C-alpha cells in the first residue's frame, strides 16, 4: 500500500521542483547568465592584465625598484588631492608595479575617485595612469559585484541571483537523480534524441557541485556583514577595524615617518616570503601593512609595521578569518590550484549553455503539448515526443 502511495507523491514532488527549476532558469536567464559570464572573465583577470601590461621584450631589472621614487612619481602624475593607498608588486619582475591612489570625495557619502598608476620596474617612471573602474576589467568587477547599480541595491540583486543559482544547481541534481538500477543510463550521452537535452543533462550534473559551491560563496560575498554575523556565531573572528588605508577608508598619514622602500626592506628581511603588497598607514593606527607569499604556504603572511616605532607584528588570523579567506578564494578560483581555477571558470561559462538548452527543452515541451491539445493522432504525438526527447531525466 505504501509503495502505491509513494509513487504519486514522488511524481508530484518532482513536478513541483521541475516547475521551480524551469521558471527560475527561464525567468532569470537574462540576469544570471551575465553575472556568471562576468565572473568567468574575472577568474583569469590578473594573468590577462599582467600579460597586457608587460611591454614586449621586457626584462627584469638588475636592482630592486626604488619604491619611494615610484610613489612620488605616481603622486605627481595623479595631481593634487590624491594619496597612495597601496603598492602591488607582481611576482614576475618584468611586470610593472601598480600603485593605487585615492582622491577626495566630492560630497559626503560619495565614493572617492581612485587611480591606478603603472610603474616601470627599471627607472620608477609612470607608464600609465587611469581610473580602474573605467577599464574593461574594472567595469567587469563592478558589474559582477553590483550590476553597476549604486548603493546596496545592486549587491542585493546579485545576492538573490546567487540564491537562485544555488536552487537551480540543487534542483537540477534532484531532477537528474535516477531511480534504482538506472545509473548506467544516467551517465549515458544518449538519454534523449535531442543534442540540447543531452547537453543539459550531462553538463548540468558535472557542474552542479562546483556551481553550488561558487553560488554559496557568492551569496556570502554579496552580503558580507550578514555573513560575518552568522560565521562569527560559529567560529572566532577578528573584529572589523575602522576602515583605514583600504578603498573608501579613513584619512591616511600625509607624510609617513618611514618610506615605502624602508617598509619593503623590513618586510623582505624577515625571510618569510616575497612581498606582493604594501598598504600605507592611516592616521588612526599609523600601521603599514605588508603581505608576503611563501612557496611552502597556501595562505599569505600579513605583517604590520608601526610607522613611528618600527615594531613588527604578524597578523594571526582566527579560525573564522581563515574561513572568510577561503570563501573568497574558492569563489575567485585562487589559492586552490589551476584545476579548481579552471572549474570555477567553467562554472561561469556553463550556466549560459544550461540556460539556452533549458529554454530549447521548454519550447519543445510547449510544442508537444500544443500537438496534444490540437487532437493530433497518438502515433504522431509519440513520434514527436521521441524526436524532441523527454524534458525529465531518466526515472
Secondary structure, DSSP 8 states (H G I E B T S, - for coil): -HHHHHHHHHHHHHHHHHHHHHHHHHHTHHHHHHHHHHHHHHHTHHHHHHHHHS-TT----SS---HHHHHHHHHHHH-TT-EEEEEE--SSTTS-EEEEEE---SSTTS---EEEEEE-TTT--EEEEE-GGGSHHHHHHHHHHHTT-STTHHHHHHHHHHHHHHHHHHHHHHHH---TT-HHHHT-S-SSSSHHHHHHHHHHHHHHHHHHHHHHHHHHHHTHHHHHHHHHTTS---------SSTT-S-B-SS-SS-HHHHHHHHHTT-SSEEEEEE--BTTT-EEEEEEE-TT-SS-EEEEEETTT--EEEE---HHHHHHHHHHHHHHT-SSHHHHHHHHHHHHHHHHHHHHHHHHHHHHHHHHHHHHHTT--HHHHHHHHHHH--SS---
